[in-house]
Amino acid sequence: MPRGHSLRLTAAAAAELCRQAAVAGTPGLMHIDLLEGGCEPWTIRLRPGHLAGSPVARADGVTLHAPVAQLPLLTGLLLDYRGDLSGGAFLVRPVEGVHTCACGAAFRRDPGRGTAGQ
């Protein structure tokens, strides 16, 4: 994983990523990318497999890959997973310089933080 280009995973997120990868037939491999739009400028999308890009996180048997061009936007994010009887969802948790919307899947970075694509 490139130094300085890391996304952090909670234990719950790593476990759910692992489960989804296994169910999809790509054990240990998941892909994250960012879509423009939504309630904030960037919305996360997770898919099974290694579609392209570089590894941005490794935890508990799963490696998460992302497009190289999006690495600056993903740096320092904390990805969590919350589930209950009505379902579950991956959430971007607020960290310094990152604001999330109520849905938890969309975020924006504070201006002037030096990230590309703002």
C-alpha positions, 0 to 999 in steps of 0.5 A: 500500500503506498505510504500516505494513501491509506483509508482506514477500516473499522473491524465491522467494515473489514468483516462485511467487505470480507463477507461480500467478497466471498459471496461474490466469488472474489475472496479477499478482494474488494474495490471502492471508487467515488461517484460525483454527486449526491448529498455531498460532492463524493459518494462511495461505491463498493464492488467485489473484486480487483477492478483496477487501481492500487490497494488503499486498505488491508484488514482482516483478510480483505484488500480494498483497491481504488482508482489511482486518480482517487487516492488523494480523496480517499486518504485518511477516510475511515470506513465503517459498517453498521447493520441491524435487522432492517439492513446495513450500510457502509459509512464514511465516518467524520474525521478531521477535514471531512464532513459527511451527510446524514446518509453517511455514504457521501462526503466532502473535504474542507477547502484548502486541505490539498486534495485533488478533485475538489 
